[in-house]
Amino acid sequence: MSITAGRHRFGADSGRMVVKTTRTGLGSKAGHDLTIEVTRWHGEATVDLADPAGSSVTVEADAGSLEVREGTGGVKPLTGSDRDQIKKIIREKVLHTDRHPSIGFRSTRVEGTAESFHIEGDLTIAGTTRPLVVQGYVAEGRVHGSATVVQSRWGIRPYSALLGALKLNDEVEVRFEVALEPEQ
């Protein structure tokens, strides 16, 4: 299956979006590198194969739908209780989902080909909008891509514990893989 021109819908029902975090600091051995899945999200892409600049992408994610799927490293394995606590911290202290329930991306420029594309756009997190660059490609009919989000650029203070000895790196990676479904 190849990508066709036109309008397409995509989201959690046709793909996956994950956030990868890493840890730093003197106490980093106590923490975990996390894989957090965005479980409720959707988007729309307009694809112009003849003129990629005529293409566009929008994505909206439910900020409260982040679920910890994996924790690697650390002194002990990640428990269910740890996952619940991390989810609570993300909602209440990082993303403030009570005030900012959604995360949005809107492209401003698309370049390249299906084999290798570059999307510039505006990402809104926790009420702050900043530019973001997404790199991607199409393989076996699926769109794959990633972007690096520097939390502090969006006013997010990276999580820390143990009096700052354990903290998340400011940069987190967002990865996605999705099938585009032509709009009917």
N, C-alpha and C positions, 0 to 999 in steps of 0.2 A: 504494500500500500504506500503510495506517495502522497505528498501534500499537494492539495489542489488550490487554485485561486478561489477567492470568495470569503464569505464570513464563516467563522468556525466558533464553536463553543467548546469549553474544556473545564476541567475541575477535578475535585476529589473523586468523582465517579469514573473518571477516565485516566487518572494519573496520580502522581504522588508529589508532594512538596515537603521537603525536610529542611530543618535548620540544624547545622552542625556547630557545636561550641567546643572550645578548648580551654584549658585552665593554665594558670600561671601563678607565680608567687612561691614563697618559701614553703607553704603548706600544700602545694599543688598535688603532692602524692596522695593526700587525703581525699581529694575530689575526683570527679569523673568528667571525661569528655562525653558530651551528650549528643544524641541524635533525637531531635524533637520533630514530630510530624504535625503538620497543619492538617487537621481532619475535616474542616469545613471551609471550602474556598471554591471560587469559580472565576472564569474569565472568558474573554471574547477576543478573537484575533481576526483582523481583516488582512488577507494575504493577497498581495499583488506580485505575481511571479515576474512579470515583465518589468516592473518598476518597484523594487523593494522599498523605496522612499514613500510609496503610496500605501504601505502596510502600516498597521497599528495594532497595539495590544493593550488591553485593560485587564486587571486582576483585582479581585476583592477577597480578603480572607477574614474570617471570624477570629479576632484576636484572642478570644477565650477558648479556642478549639485546639490549642497546642497540647500534645500528649507526648510525654517522654517515652520513647520506644527502646532506647539503648543507652547504657552508661558503661564506658570502657575505662580501664585504669582504676585508680583508687585503691585504698588499703583493703576495703571489703566490697563485695558485690552490692549493686544498687537494689534496694528493697522496694516493695510496694509502697511502704510508708514514705520512703525517700522520694519516690515519683510523685506522690500526692503533695508533699511539701514543696517540691520544685514547681509543680503546676500552680500552687497557691502563690508562691513568690513571683512567678512570671505574671500572673494575673494582677496581683495587688501591688507589687513593688517595682516591677519592670515596665509592664505595658499599661498599667492602670486601666484595665478593661471596663471598669465601671463608668469611666468618663470617655474612653476611646475604644468602643467595641469592635472597630474594624481597622484593617490595614489595607491600603490601596496602592496600586501601581498603575500609572498611565504613561504610555510611551510618548515621546516627543520626536524621536528620530529612529528609523530602522535602516540598516545598511547590510549589504552582503548577499549571500545566496543561502539556499536551504542547507547546503553542506557546511556553511559557517556564517553565522549572522551575529550582529552586534545591535543591541537595542539600548538607546538612551531614553531615560524617562524620569518621572517624578514619583518617589516613594513616600507615602504618608504613614508614619508610625507615631502613635501616642500624640496625635495632633500636630506633629511637625512634618513638613514636607521638604525633602532635599533631593537633589539629582542622584540617580543610580544608573550604573551600566550593567547590562545583562549580556553574557556571552552564551552562544548556543549553537546547536547543530541538529540536523534531522538524520536519524538512522532507523532503518527498518520501519518507516512510517510513523515514528514517534519523535516528538520534539524533546530534546534534552538541553538543559542550560543551568547556569549558576551565576550568582552575584555575591560580592562581598559587601556586607553591611557593617560599617563602623558605628557601633551603637552610640558613641558620644556625639557623633554628627547629628543625631536625632534627639539629643538631650537625654539620652538614656545612660545612666551610670552603670557600668558593668557590675554584676552581682559580686559581692565579696563576703567572706566569712572568716572566722578565726582572727578577728581584729585586723583584717586585711591581708593576712598571710596566705589565704586562698582566695583567688578571684578568677573570674572569667576573663579571657582575652577580650579586648574591645572589639576585635573583628570576629564576626560570625559569618559562616557561609550558608547561603540559601541555595538549595539544589532542587531542580524539578525535572520530571519526566512525564510526558502526557501525550495522549492521542488527541488530535484535533478532530472534532466531529462537525461535518458540514452542517450549517444552519438550514433548516427546512423552510 
